Amino acid sequence: MNRRRFLLAGSTLGAVALSAGTVSAATCEGDGTPAQFAPRTPKDPNPLENEFDKYPKCPYCGMDRKKWHFSRHLIHYNDDLVDGTCSLHCAAVGISLNLVRGPKAIYAPDNGSGEAIKPLTDAQIATYVIGGDHKAVMTGIAKTSFASRIAAEAAKGDGELTDFDGALKLAYSGMWDDMRMMRRKREEYLRRKAQQTPS
């Protein structure tokens, strides 16, 4: 299944649910409905302009997107709402939660760029390195994007190459392991913090 069909399938399921009356994002307000998952920022037809000013923190984990510029993703939905995430992991969460809106565009960082802050590129045509020596963000296995397949080949080391579809499927299939890893790290952090706090 290609990326467009994969994402459209989610949008179609959402539309079917809406038409059947089981879910109504248009009429339901607040928590407990699909409306609670909608991005909270205003509609934005130009989300790449002043990106870090408008979307400084990941809405799903709170991480600083500029700090994690090399893994961040940005989803521009067809209603001009925007999810600026810290990673492919959180982008996968956002796409799942926003079933009733389809992505107009998805952007990923070009890790082949020499710029200090990696510029965003169209994720649809990006090449991802799975694993290798790259830093994993919100996951146990790195999924690192490149605008150029040649650059990805040069940087893959012992990793493997895939496209956006392949990387997104891996993000979903590894979600449970990634969540357990993050919870364990958080518990360890809180335990260390408690031990350092004077009683």
N, C-alpha and C positions, 0 to 999 in steps of 0.2 A: 504494500500500500504506500503510495507516495505521500509526501508531506501535505500537499494541498488536499488530497482525498482524506487523509487522516484528520486534519483540522476541520474540514468541512463536515465530516461525519459527526464530530462533537457539536457543531453548530446545528446540524440537522436534528440531532437528538433533542437539543434544547428547544428548537422550534416545534417539534412534535409534542413535547411536554407542554409547551405553552398553549398550543392549539387545542390540546386535549383537556386543558383546564386544570391539570394536576399541579402546574407551577405557573405563577404569574408574576414575573419580575416587574412588569409595568404597573401593576396595581398593588403589590405588596410592599409595605414600607418597613424598614428596620431589620433587626436581627431575626433569625429563624426563617429567612426566605433567601432566594438567590440574590436579592438586592444587597444583602449584607456583604457579599463577596465582590461587588463592583468596586473598581478603583475609586478612591476617595478624592482624587485630584480633579480639577476642572477638565473639560474636554480640551484637547490640544491637537490642532491639525499639523503642528510642526514640532514634534516631540524631541527632535535632535538638537534644536536650538536651546542653548543654555541648559543642557540636559541635567547636569549635576545640581544646578540651582533649583530646578523644578522637581527632580527626583533624587534627592540626596541619600535616602535610606531605602533599603529593601522593605516593602510592605509586609513580607512574610516572616522575616527573621530579624529585621532591624539593623542589618549590617550596612556599613558605609560603602556606597557604591563607588565612590572615587578611590577609596583605598583598595577595593577589589575590582578595579577597572579592567583588569585582564581576564576576568571571568564573568563580568556583568552581562545581562541581556536586557533588552527593552522590547516590550510587546505593544504595538500600536493597533488597537482594536478597530473594527469597522465603524464604530460609533464615535471614534476619536478619543475614547478613554485610553489611558496609558498605564501599563505596569512596568515600572523600572525596577528590575530585580538585581540581586548580587551575583546570580549564577544561573546556570541551566537548570539546576535542581529546583530553584524557586520559580523560574519561568515555567517549568512543568507543573508546579503546584498552581500557579496563576491560570494557566490554560485550562486545567481541570476544573477549577472553581468557577471559571467564567464560561460555562457551557453555552450560555444564551447569547454570547457575542463571539464572532469569528475574528481572528487576527487579520488585519489589513496588511501588516508587515511585522516581521520579527527581526531584530538586530542583535548581532553578536560581535564581540571584540575581535579585531584583526591582530593576532599575536605575532604576525610576521612584520608588523610595522616597527620602525625604530623609534617612534615617538614615545615620550615618557608616559603619557596617558594613551592607551591604545584606542584608536578610533573605531567607531562601530561600522560594521559591514552587514550586508544582507545575509541573514542566516541561511536562507534558502539555497544560496550558492556557495556557502562557506564549506570548508573541509575541516573536520574535527579530528584531532589526535586523541585516541582513547588510551589512557595510561601513559607510559613513557616516564620521563623525568619531570613532567610538569606538575605544578602545584594544584592539588585537588581542593575545591571549595564547596563546602556543604555536601561532600560525597567522599567515599573511600577511593574512588577511581576517577582520576582527572579526565575531563572532557574539554579539550582546549581548541578553540576555533581559530581558523586562518582564512583570510580572503583568498589566498592563492594556494592551490593544491601543491605547487612546486615548493612553496615555503613550508607547508605542512610536511611534505615528504622529507625535507631537509631537517626538520625539527622533531621527527617522530621517534627517533631512537629505537627502543624496543617496543614502542606503542604500535597501535593499529590505526588505520585511517577509515573514516566513515563520513557520511553526509549528515545533514541536520536530522533527517528522519531517524537514522541509525543512532545518533547521539541521544535524541529525545526518547527513543524506545529504551535505551540503556538507562536513562535517568528514571524512567517509570519502573522498569524491572528491578532496579536497585534501590527503590525508594524505602522499602522497609529496613534493609540493612543500613542505609544511610541515616534513617531516623534513629535506629538503635545506637549507632555510633555517636550521633550528636547528643542524644540523651545521656549516654555514658560520659561523654566529655563534660557536659554541663554538670552532672552530678559530681564528677571529680573536681571541677572548678569550685563548686559551692562548698565541697568538703574542705579543700585547701584554704578557701577564704575564711571558713568558720574556724579553722585551726589557727589562723593568723590573727584573728580578732581577739583582743584581750577581753577576759570575762569580768 
